[in-house]
Amino acid sequence: MATVNENAIYESGVAGASLVGKENFAVKFGTTGWVLATDGTGDGILVEGAASAGIVTVQRGGKGKAYVGEDVTAGVWVTSDANGKLRIVDTADDRVIGKTRTAADTSNGEMTEIVFEFWKFKV
């Protein structure tokens, strides 16, 4: 499991699809359980993956880290892209996952540190 911080909020549940190797990607809770998030839909960041119907751990509060799908700077609001990586919020009704604390570059496969805060973006 990832390093635990005292402010983190973790939730365990059933994987609705295989989430093996998808740690630090955005996920959402669907009708079959936790699945990889699609564009603008993230509900948390996967901490421990599992095969379909296995038990996964998702971080939904505190400070965490996630992969980015586009370059980000510190201090921007982020949501999920179509591949479960983070992108900058830019569309009405994007589900905000949190705010970045660090910059991250996609060319280096970097992760950004985020502070979780969930809400819907309105233009």
MOFEN-V846900 format. One record per residue. SS is DSSP state (hx for helix, st for strand, lp for the rest). Layout:
ss:SS
ss:SS
//
This chain:
ss:lp
ss:lp
ss:lp
ss:lp
ss:lp
ss:lp
ss:lp
ss:lp
ss:st
ss:st
ss:st
ss:st
ss:st
ss:st
ss:st
ss:lp
ss:lp
ss:lp
ss:lp
ss:lp
ss:lp
ss:lp
ss:lp
ss:lp
ss:lp
ss:st
ss:st
ss:st
ss:st
ss:st
ss:lp
ss:lp
ss:st
ss:st
ss:st
ss:st
ss:lp
ss:lp
ss:lp
ss:lp
ss:lp
ss:lp
ss:lp
ss:st
ss:st
ss:st
ss:st
ss:st
ss:lp
ss:lp
ss:lp
ss:lp
ss:lp
ss:lp
ss:st
ss:st
ss:st
ss:st
ss:st
ss:st
ss:st
ss:lp
ss:st
ss:st
ss:st
ss:st
ss:st
ss:st
ss:lp
ss:lp
ss:lp
ss:st
ss:lp
ss:lp
ss:lp
ss:lp
ss:st
ss:st
ss:st
ss:st
ss:lp
ss:lp
ss:lp
ss:lp
ss:lp
ss:st
ss:st
ss:st
ss:lp
ss:lp
ss:lp
ss:lp
ss:lp
ss:lp
ss:st
ss:st
ss:st
ss:st
ss:st
ss:st
ss:lp
ss:lp
ss:lp
ss:st
ss:lp
ss:hx
ss:hx
ss:hx
ss:lp
ss:lp
ss:st
ss:st
ss:st
ss:st
ss:st
ss:st
ss:st
ss:st
ss:st
ss:st
ss:lp
ss:lp
ss:lp
//
